[in-house]
Amino acid sequence: MLKSLEGIQNVEQNCTTEYSIVETTPTISVVKVTMKYEGFSKITYLNLANTSKGWKITSISTSFI
């Protein structure tokens, strides 16, 4: 799987991107990322945890509208 991701580094998307912090505490955070393309939007929610190694993404949920 990592090999397939290596080929898509630094790809520019033809969209506008916005993000907002939905909720945050010292140990967790939820971030909403909206990517607006022509004709549809991709909305992604990122759940992050503040670990001993810094902030890490723990889950991702994506929908298209």
C-alpha positions in Angstrom: 0.0 0.0 0.0 2.8 2.4 0.8 4.3 1.9 -2.7 1.0 3.1 -4.2 0.9 6.2 -2.1 4.5 7.2 -3.0 3.4 8.0 -6.5 0.8 10.5 -5.5 3.0 12.8 -3.4 2.8 16.5 -4.1 -0.3 16.2 -6.3 -2.1 19.5 -6.7 -5.9 19.3 -6.4 -8.1 21.7 -8.4 -10.2 22.8 -5.4 -10.4 25.2 -2.6 -9.8 23.9 0.9 -11.1 25.1 4.3 -10.7 23.6 7.7 -12.2 24.2 11.1 -11.6 22.8 14.6 -14.8 21.3 15.7 -13.7 20.3 19.2 -10.5 20.3 21.1 -9.2 19.4 24.5 -5.6 18.9 25.7 -5.7 15.2 24.7 -8.0 15.0 21.6 -9.2 17.1 18.7 -11.7 16.8 15.9 -11.0 18.8 12.7 -13.3 19.2 9.7 -11.6 19.7 6.3 -13.8 20.7 3.3 -12.4 20.4 -0.2 -14.7 22.2 -2.8 -14.4 21.0 -6.3 -16.5 22.0 -9.3 -19.8 20.2 -8.9 -19.1 18.5 -5.5 -17.4 18.8 -2.1 -15.4 16.3 -0.1 -15.8 16.6 3.6 -13.3 14.9 5.9 -13.4 14.6 9.7 -10.0 13.9 11.3 -9.8 12.6 14.9 -6.5 13.3 16.5 -5.0 12.3 19.8 -2.2 14.0 21.7 0.3 11.1 22.4 3.7 11.0 24.0 5.1 11.4 20.4 2.9 14.4 19.6 -0.4 14.8 17.8 -1.4 11.7 15.7 -4.4 11.1 13.5 -6.4 8.2 15.0 -9.3 8.0 12.4 -10.6 9.6 9.2 -14.1 9.8 8.0 -14.9 11.1 4.5 -18.1 11.9 2.6 -19.0 13.5 -0.7 -21.8 16.0 -1.3 
